[in-house]
Amino acid sequence: MPNKWDKIADEADKATKATLANQISSLTTLKDTEIAAIIEKSGIKREDFAAVLKEVKDATKSNAAKANAVAKINKGVASLVEIATKLL
């Protein structure tokens, strides 16, 4: 049986995920549920997903530089594939 702290931690984690999905969806054409599904399916950490989006949106970098930066993010390419799947 989970203790109170485990329950509080789980609730905080769910709230954080929902908030991040909402903030990301406000910057993209993807819906909160789609963002959450991409994160879940690709297995990427929320912070890494935000880093992927930051790299992709960086107008100062070439596509090659963006690709190199995303490739260095853990599961970054997998999340991009999921994003592309949703958009196509």
Chimera marker file (.cmm) of the C-alpha trace (Angstrom):
<marker_set name="trace">
<marker id="1" x="0.000" y="0.000" z="0.000" r="1" g="1" b="0" radius="0.5"/>
<marker id="2" x="1.524" y="3.334" z="-1.055" r="1" g="1" b="0" radius="0.5"/>
<marker id="3" x="2.189" y="5.830" z="1.679" r="1" g="1" b="0" radius="0.5"/>
<marker id="4" x="1.093" y="9.479" z="1.658" r="1" g="1" b="0" radius="0.5"/>
<marker id="5" x="4.405" y="10.674" z="0.210" r="1" g="1" b="0" radius="0.5"/>
<marker id="6" x="4.196" y="8.285" z="-2.726" r="1" g="1" b="0" radius="0.5"/>
<marker id="7" x="0.681" y="9.469" z="-3.472" r="1" g="1" b="0" radius="0.5"/>
<marker id="8" x="1.718" y="13.131" z="-3.269" r="1" g="1" b="0" radius="0.5"/>
<marker id="9" x="4.725" y="12.481" z="-5.521" r="1" g="1" b="0" radius="0.5"/>
<marker id="10" x="2.546" y="10.688" z="-8.086" r="1" g="1" b="0" radius="0.5"/>
<marker id="11" x="0.015" y="13.527" z="-8.090" r="1" g="1" b="0" radius="0.5"/>
<marker id="12" x="2.785" y="16.112" z="-8.511" r="1" g="1" b="0" radius="0.5"/>
<marker id="13" x="4.275" y="14.132" z="-11.398" r="1" g="1" b="0" radius="0.5"/>
<marker id="14" x="0.906" y="13.945" z="-13.158" r="1" g="1" b="0" radius="0.5"/>
<marker id="15" x="0.335" y="17.678" z="-12.660" r="1" g="1" b="0" radius="0.5"/>
<marker id="16" x="3.787" y="18.502" z="-14.011" r="1" g="1" b="0" radius="0.5"/>
<marker id="17" x="3.240" y="16.351" z="-17.088" r="1" g="1" b="0" radius="0.5"/>
<marker id="18" x="-0.132" y="17.971" z="-17.737" r="1" g="1" b="0" radius="0.5"/>
<marker id="19" x="1.300" y="21.476" z="-17.341" r="1" g="1" b="0" radius="0.5"/>
<marker id="20" x="4.196" y="20.763" z="-19.693" r="1" g="1" b="0" radius="0.5"/>
<marker id="21" x="1.905" y="19.246" z="-22.296" r="1" g="1" b="0" radius="0.5"/>
<marker id="22" x="-0.342" y="22.304" z="-22.082" r="1" g="1" b="0" radius="0.5"/>
<marker id="23" x="2.566" y="24.732" z="-22.450" r="1" g="1" b="0" radius="0.5"/>
<marker id="24" x="4.056" y="22.839" z="-25.387" r="1" g="1" b="0" radius="0.5"/>
<marker id="25" x="0.717" y="22.530" z="-27.139" r="1" g="1" b="0" radius="0.5"/>
<marker id="26" x="0.252" y="26.293" z="-26.842" r="1" g="1" b="0" radius="0.5"/>
<marker id="27" x="3.470" y="26.694" z="-28.880" r="1" g="1" b="0" radius="0.5"/>
<marker id="28" x="2.614" y="24.068" z="-31.494" r="1" g="1" b="0" radius="0.5"/>
<marker id="29" x="-0.392" y="22.820" z="-33.416" r="1" g="1" b="0" radius="0.5"/>
<marker id="30" x="-0.375" y="19.628" z="-31.350" r="1" g="1" b="0" radius="0.5"/>
<marker id="31" x="-2.957" y="19.030" z="-28.628" r="1" g="1" b="0" radius="0.5"/>
<marker id="32" x="-2.100" y="18.261" z="-24.998" r="1" g="1" b="0" radius="0.5"/>
<marker id="33" x="-3.079" y="14.621" z="-25.449" r="1" g="1" b="0" radius="0.5"/>
<marker id="34" x="-0.880" y="14.311" z="-28.532" r="1" g="1" b="0" radius="0.5"/>
<marker id="35" x="2.106" y="15.777" z="-26.684" r="1" g="1" b="0" radius="0.5"/>
<marker id="36" x="1.572" y="13.396" z="-23.780" r="1" g="1" b="0" radius="0.5"/>
<marker id="37" x="1.309" y="10.452" z="-26.194" r="1" g="1" b="0" radius="0.5"/>
<marker id="38" x="4.553" y="11.438" z="-27.952" r="1" g="1" b="0" radius="0.5"/>
<marker id="39" x="6.403" y="11.682" z="-24.645" r="1" g="1" b="0" radius="0.5"/>
<marker id="40" x="4.983" y="8.355" z="-23.498" r="1" g="1" b="0" radius="0.5"/>
<marker id="41" x="5.587" y="6.483" z="-26.750" r="1" g="1" b="0" radius="0.5"/>
<marker id="42" x="9.114" y="7.772" z="-27.369" r="1" g="1" b="0" radius="0.5"/>
<marker id="43" x="10.139" y="7.383" z="-23.736" r="1" g="1" b="0" radius="0.5"/>
<marker id="44" x="11.789" y="10.803" z="-23.717" r="1" g="1" b="0" radius="0.5"/>
<marker id="45" x="12.079" y="12.785" z="-20.500" r="1" g="1" b="0" radius="0.5"/>
<marker id="46" x="9.985" y="15.948" z="-20.345" r="1" g="1" b="0" radius="0.5"/>
<marker id="47" x="13.086" y="18.130" z="-20.054" r="1" g="1" b="0" radius="0.5"/>
<marker id="48" x="14.648" y="16.446" z="-23.076" r="1" g="1" b="0" radius="0.5"/>
<marker id="49" x="11.452" y="16.873" z="-25.096" r="1" g="1" b="0" radius="0.5"/>
<marker id="50" x="11.497" y="20.586" z="-24.320" r="1" g="1" b="0" radius="0.5"/>
<marker id="51" x="15.162" y="20.683" z="-25.390" r="1" g="1" b="0" radius="0.5"/>
<marker id="52" x="14.278" y="18.998" z="-28.702" r="1" g="1" b="0" radius="0.5"/>
<marker id="53" x="11.608" y="21.599" z="-29.406" r="1" g="1" b="0" radius="0.5"/>
<marker id="54" x="14.025" y="24.395" z="-28.474" r="1" g="1" b="0" radius="0.5"/>
<marker id="55" x="16.614" y="23.080" z="-30.931" r="1" g="1" b="0" radius="0.5"/>
<marker id="56" x="14.075" y="22.667" z="-33.728" r="1" g="1" b="0" radius="0.5"/>
<marker id="57" x="12.751" y="26.191" z="-33.264" r="1" g="1" b="0" radius="0.5"/>
<marker id="58" x="16.214" y="27.813" z="-33.104" r="1" g="1" b="0" radius="0.5"/>
<marker id="59" x="16.201" y="30.035" z="-36.181" r="1" g="1" b="0" radius="0.5"/>
<marker id="60" x="19.915" y="30.773" z="-35.884" r="1" g="1" b="0" radius="0.5"/>
<marker id="61" x="20.960" y="27.163" z="-36.599" r="1" g="1" b="0" radius="0.5"/>
<marker id="62" x="21.113" y="25.325" z="-39.896" r="1" g="1" b="0" radius="0.5"/>
<marker id="63" x="19.147" y="22.117" z="-40.340" r="1" g="1" b="0" radius="0.5"/>
<marker id="64" x="22.368" y="20.127" z="-40.038" r="1" g="1" b="0" radius="0.5"/>
<marker id="65" x="23.233" y="21.831" z="-36.747" r="1" g="1" b="0" radius="0.5"/>
<marker id="66" x="19.716" y="21.197" z="-35.456" r="1" g="1" b="0" radius="0.5"/>
<marker id="67" x="19.933" y="17.524" z="-36.454" r="1" g="1" b="0" radius="0.5"/>
<marker id="68" x="23.276" y="17.141" z="-34.684" r="1" g="1" b="0" radius="0.5"/>
<marker id="69" x="21.951" y="18.812" z="-31.534" r="1" g="1" b="0" radius="0.5"/>
<marker id="70" x="18.783" y="16.682" z="-31.461" r="1" g="1" b="0" radius="0.5"/>
<marker id="71" x="20.806" y="13.507" z="-32.054" r="1" g="1" b="0" radius="0.5"/>
<marker id="72" x="22.727" y="14.240" z="-28.849" r="1" g="1" b="0" radius="0.5"/>
<marker id="73" x="19.528" y="14.448" z="-26.773" r="1" g="1" b="0" radius="0.5"/>
<marker id="74" x="18.543" y="11.120" z="-25.237" r="1" g="1" b="0" radius="0.5"/>
<marker id="75" x="15.620" y="9.760" z="-27.303" r="1" g="1" b="0" radius="0.5"/>
<marker id="76" x="15.447" y="13.065" z="-29.179" r="1" g="1" b="0" radius="0.5"/>
<marker id="77" x="15.253" y="11.438" z="-32.603" r="1" g="1" b="0" radius="0.5"/>
<marker id="78" x="12.513" y="9.060" z="-31.443" r="1" g="1" b="0" radius="0.5"/>
<marker id="79" x="10.422" y="11.974" z="-30.261" r="1" g="1" b="0" radius="0.5"/>
<marker id="80" x="10.929" y="13.798" z="-33.580" r="1" g="1" b="0" radius="0.5"/>
<marker id="81" x="9.729" y="10.716" z="-35.434" r="1" g="1" b="0" radius="0.5"/>
<marker id="82" x="6.590" y="10.690" z="-33.281" r="1" g="1" b="0" radius="0.5"/>
<marker id="83" x="6.022" y="14.398" z="-33.918" r="1" g="1" b="0" radius="0.5"/>
<marker id="84" x="6.411" y="13.882" z="-37.660" r="1" g="1" b="0" radius="0.5"/>
<marker id="85" x="3.975" y="10.979" z="-37.542" r="1" g="1" b="0" radius="0.5"/>
<marker id="86" x="1.371" y="13.215" z="-35.918" r="1" g="1" b="0" radius="0.5"/>
<marker id="87" x="1.894" y="16.003" z="-38.438" r="1" g="1" b="0" radius="0.5"/>
<marker id="88" x="1.851" y="13.876" z="-41.590" r="1" g="1" b="0" radius="0.5"/>
<link id1="1" id2="2" r="1" g="1" b="0" radius="0.2"/>
<link id1="2" id2="3" r="1" g="1" b="0" radius="0.2"/>
<link id1="3" id2="4" r="1" g="1" b="0" radius="0.2"/>
<link id1="4" id2="5" r="1" g="1" b="0" radius="0.2"/>
<link id1="5" id2="6" r="1" g="1" b="0" radius="0.2"/>
<link id1="6" id2="7" r="1" g="1" b="0" radius="0.2"/>
<link id1="7" id2="8" r="1" g="1" b="0" radius="0.2"/>
<link id1="8" id2="9" r="1" g="1" b="0" radius="0.2"/>
<link id1="9" id2="10" r="1" g="1" b="0" radius="0.2"/>
<link id1="10" id2="11" r="1" g="1" b="0" radius="0.2"/>
<link id1="11" id2="12" r="1" g="1" b="0" radius="0.2"/>
<link id1="12" id2="13" r="1" g="1" b="0" radius="0.2"/>
<link id1="13" id2="14" r="1" g="1" b="0" radius="0.2"/>
<link id1="14" id2="15" r="1" g="1" b="0" radius="0.2"/>
<link id1="15" id2="16" r="1" g="1" b="0" radius="0.2"/>
<link id1="16" id2="17" r="1" g="1" b="0" radius="0.2"/>
<link id1="17" id2="18" r="1" g="1" b="0" radius="0.2"/>
<link id1="18" id2="19" r="1" g="1" b="0" radius="0.2"/>
<link id1="19" id2="20" r="1" g="1" b="0" radius="0.2"/>
<link id1="20" id2="21" r="1" g="1" b="0" radius="0.2"/>
<link id1="21" id2="22" r="1" g="1" b="0" radius="0.2"/>
<link id1="22" id2="23" r="1" g="1" b="0" radius="0.2"/>
<link id1="23" id2="24" r="1" g="1" b="0" radius="0.2"/>
<link id1="24" id2="25" r="1" g="1" b="0" radius="0.2"/>
<link id1="25" id2="26" r="1" g="1" b="0" radius="0.2"/>
<link id1="26" id2="27" r="1" g="1" b="0" radius="0.2"/>
<link id1="27" id2="28" r="1" g="1" b="0" radius="0.2"/>
<link id1="28" id2="29" r="1" g="1" b="0" radius="0.2"/>
<link id1="29" id2="30" r="1" g="1" b="0" radius="0.2"/>
<link id1="30" id2="31" r="1" g="1" b="0" radius="0.2"/>
<link id1="31" id2="32" r="1" g="1" b="0" radius="0.2"/>
<link id1="32" id2="33" r="1" g="1" b="0" radius="0.2"/>
<link id1="33" id2="34" r="1" g="1" b="0" radius="0.2"/>
<link id1="34" id2="35" r="1" g="1" b="0" radius="0.2"/>
<link id1="35" id2="36" r="1" g="1" b="0" radius="0.2"/>
<link id1="36" id2="37" r="1" g="1" b="0" radius="0.2"/>
<link id1="37" id2="38" r="1" g="1" b="0" radius="0.2"/>
<link id1="38" id2="39" r="1" g="1" b="0" radius="0.2"/>
<link id1="39" id2="40" r="1" g="1" b="0" radius="0.2"/>
<link id1="40" id2="41" r="1" g="1" b="0" radius="0.2"/>
<link id1="41" id2="42" r="1" g="1" b="0" radius="0.2"/>
<link id1="42" id2="43" r="1" g="1" b="0" radius="0.2"/>
<link id1="43" id2="44" r="1" g="1" b="0" radius="0.2"/>
<link id1="44" id2="45" r="1" g="1" b="0" radius="0.2"/>
<link id1="45" id2="46" r="1" g="1" b="0" radius="0.2"/>
<link id1="46" id2="47" r="1" g="1" b="0" radius="0.2"/>
<link id1="47" id2="48" r="1" g="1" b="0" radius="0.2"/>
<link id1="48" id2="49" r="1" g="1" b="0" radius="0.2"/>
<link id1="49" id2="50" r="1" g="1" b="0" radius="0.2"/>
<link id1="50" id2="51" r="1" g="1" b="0" radius="0.2"/>
<link id1="51" id2="52" r="1" g="1" b="0" radius="0.2"/>
<link id1="52" id2="53" r="1" g="1" b="0" radius="0.2"/>
<link id1="53" id2="54" r="1" g="1" b="0" radius="0.2"/>
<link id1="54" id2="55" r="1" g="1" b="0" radius="0.2"/>
<link id1="55" id2="56" r="1" g="1" b="0" radius="0.2"/>
<link id1="56" id2="57" r="1" g="1" b="0" radius="0.2"/>
<link id1="57" id2="58" r="1" g="1" b="0" radius="0.2"/>
<link id1="58" id2="59" r="1" g="1" b="0" radius="0.2"/>
<link id1="59" id2="60" r="1" g="1" b="0" radius="0.2"/>
<link id1="60" id2="61" r="1" g="1" b="0" radius="0.2"/>
<link id1="61" id2="62" r="1" g="1" b="0" radius="0.2"/>
<link id1="62" id2="63" r="1" g="1" b="0" radius="0.2"/>
<link id1="63" id2="64" r="1" g="1" b="0" radius="0.2"/>
<link id1="64" id2="65" r="1" g="1" b="0" radius="0.2"/>
<link id1="65" id2="66" r="1" g="1" b="0" radius="0.2"/>
<link id1="66" id2="67" r="1" g="1" b="0" radius="0.2"/>
<link id1="67" id2="68" r="1" g="1" b="0" radius="0.2"/>
<link id1="68" id2="69" r="1" g="1" b="0" radius="0.2"/>
<link id1="69" id2="70" r="1" g="1" b="0" radius="0.2"/>
<link id1="70" id2="71" r="1" g="1" b="0" radius="0.2"/>
<link id1="71" id2="72" r="1" g="1" b="0" radius="0.2"/>
<link id1="72" id2="73" r="1" g="1" b="0" radius="0.2"/>
<link id1="73" id2="74" r="1" g="1" b="0" radius="0.2"/>
<link id1="74" id2="75" r="1" g="1" b="0" radius="0.2"/>
<link id1="75" id2="76" r="1" g="1" b="0" radius="0.2"/>
<link id1="76" id2="77" r="1" g="1" b="0" radius="0.2"/>
<link id1="77" id2="78" r="1" g="1" b="0" radius="0.2"/>
<link id1="78" id2="79" r="1" g="1" b="0" radius="0.2"/>
<link id1="79" id2="80" r="1" g="1" b="0" radius="0.2"/>
<link id1="80" id2="81" r="1" g="1" b="0" radius="0.2"/>
<link id1="81" id2="82" r="1" g="1" b="0" radius="0.2"/>
<link id1="82" id2="83" r="1" g="1" b="0" radius="0.2"/>
<link id1="83" id2="84" r="1" g="1" b="0" radius="0.2"/>
<link id1="84" id2="85" r="1" g="1" b="0" radius="0.2"/>
<link id1="85" id2="86" r="1" g="1" b="0" radius="0.2"/>
<link id1="86" id2="87" r="1" g="1" b="0" radius="0.2"/>
<link id1="87" id2="88" r="1" g="1" b="0" radius="0.2"/>
</marker_set>
